[in-house]
């Protein structure tokens, strides 16, 4: 049995790919912090991508539940924030970008930990130890 084909593991793989792409975009933002006219970019949130690509329709079991919205693919887009511009007309806030980098690293560690934990449970259920 190839555990990599289980939906849970495919989801974890997609999440890691999304986190990797986000780190690339954030690194680009920090690298261009002194580039005149550059605006910070961000990618589509993972939850929106997940809602768009759900294999079956999502059901609302309560009228308080939100409905997913259709969104574009995982591409970098300019952030829509009212950020102060520097004297060189740059809208990158380095501190904000570095906080996002740290947040993304935390999510990467969490996703990897969940993947390893579930892989261990599957191996245990199949009678394989180690």
Secondary structure, 3 states (H helix, E strand, C coil): CCHHHCHHHHHHHHHHHHHHHHHHHHHHHHHCCCCCCCCCEEECCHHHHHHHCCCCCCCCCCCCCCCCCCCCCCCEEECCCCCCCCCCCCCCCHHHHHHHHHHHHHHHHHHHHHHHHHHHHHHHHCCCCC
